[in-house]
């Protein structure tokens, strides 16, 4: 039996029906957004468009929407008695910074040696992203890992004569060479250089729990090791220009359950 939830919680968390029988989403669903939420009482499992969503014993969970998320997504909770509670979420579209270039996309491809190296690197990054910790960092409000001018925005993309290049999957912070990078929330270090990655340079990835992880690219050096537990605000590295970087900056990326999110929107204004 499937029961459709009556309403969706707005930012203030006010429901249009019994709180125990509907989803509560705190925030406005939109492309690149990360929201905190609570599942109906008795939820045993949860899916978003058919993909498993981790949920805490008290019903709290996160939900994120990829940069290219569709206009609507279906959230389904299966209760202990077999009942399913479903909610269609309307996902607001965003206008991303698009630069149209009147020239063909550069055609010089990578060498076979680079491709082999890159495959190994991506496999290591993928394995790190797949690791799950019991960290409660996901419950914290994210803080900025560094402070400075925003030099690259999430979602920006170049299109070469109609052929799109990969979009910018994080937020770049021009904090200056040698600036300390701090953990934006509690977590477990699931990857830490060395060795250095060809594109990312010195890289650190922190799992904050519940499918949420942060990556920090182009570090001059890392101050943490794989397996280490870190606390919010703890130094984890130093801003540098390693890997494919034109100058010193921190590239911060945020991923939830495979969806790439906008770190600037998640952290809020840089105070």
RAVEN-V996631 format. One record per backbone hydrogen bond with DSSP energy under -1.0 kcal/mol. NH is the residue of the N-H (numbers start at 0). CO is the residue of the C=O. If there is no record, write none. Layout:
BEGIN
nh-><NH NH>
co-><CO CO>
END
This chain:
BEGIN
nh-><2 4 12 20 23 25 30 31 32 34 36 37 38 40 42 43 44 46 47 48 50 52 55 58 60 62 64 68 72 74 75 76 77 78 79 81 83 84 85 86 88 90 91 98 100 102 114 115 116 117 118 119 120 121 122 123 124 125 126 127 128 129 137 138 139 142 150 151 154 155 156 158 159 160 162 164 167 170 171 172 173 174 177 178 180 181 182 186 187 188 189 190 192 196 200 203 204 205 206 207 211 212 213 214 215 216 217 218 219 222 226 227 229 232 233 235 236 237 238 241 243 244 248 249 251 252 254 255 256 258 260 261 265 266 267 270>
co-><83 85 9 17 37 35 91 64 29 62 60 23 58 19 39 77 77 75 50 73 47 45 59 55 36 34 32 65 88 86 46 84 44 82 41 78 0 76 2 74 72 70 28 156 158 100 110 111 112 113 114 115 116 117 118 119 120 121 122 123 124 125 207 135 136 183 171 171 167 152 96 98 162 100 159 157 155 251 151 249 148 172 238 175 236 144 233 229 206 227 204 204 202 200 196 215 190 213 187 211 208 254 205 252 203 250 199 201 237 235 188 224 186 182 230 180 180 220 178 217 198 242 239 172 170 214 212 258 210 255 253 31 261 262 263 268>
END
